[in-house]
Amino acid sequence: METSPKENKFASRVTQRERSTHKEIQTAKHPGGRPKKSDDSKQSEKVFLTLTKREKEKLDEYTQRTGESVAGAIRRALKEMGMI
């Protein structure tokens, strides 16, 4: 007597794992994530600055006191001076 395999009632369902890798999901209208920045707002240019040891210590002390990053402090100072 041969038994036929039972039909799986869940076989037609798509599991969450399959859904997350499914091509339709990957090409959805809302891919998620942050929108791309415009070229004008990207901070892509680099400037290198050489300081004396004492100048660097003073800059580090200032940034620790204010909680600002070194790059942020320099950028803000340049903006306040009207250079950028």
Secondary structure, 3 states (H helix, E strand, C coil): CCCCCCCCCCCCCCCHHHHHHCHHHHCCCCCCCCCCCCCCCCCCCCCCCCCCHHHHHHHHHHHHHHCCCHHHHHHHHHHHCCCC
